[in-house]
Amino acid sequence: MAGKIIIAEDAKKEMIQAIKTYFLKERDEDLGDLAAYLIYEFFLETLAPHAYNRGIYDAHKYINDKNEDLLGYLK
């Protein structure tokens, strides 16, 4: 299993603010800092690894496809 995802402090603050903004605009809920932070942590720990792994898989497939293209030039 991969290590914990590390996010720069500035980016973390922006994401927490984005969560607060989303809840206010879409759900008419004014979240406090703690509630927004807990949602951020949930997404980071539960959902982000799946998106990260998919990105790694897609990058791996892309590189492998390009390597296959290069081998085609050897004919």
Buried (B, 14 or more C-beta within 10 A) or exposed (E): EEEEEEBEEEEBEEBBEEBBEBBEEEEEEEBEEEBBBBBBEEEBEEEBBEEEEEEEEEEEEEEEEEEEEEEEEEE
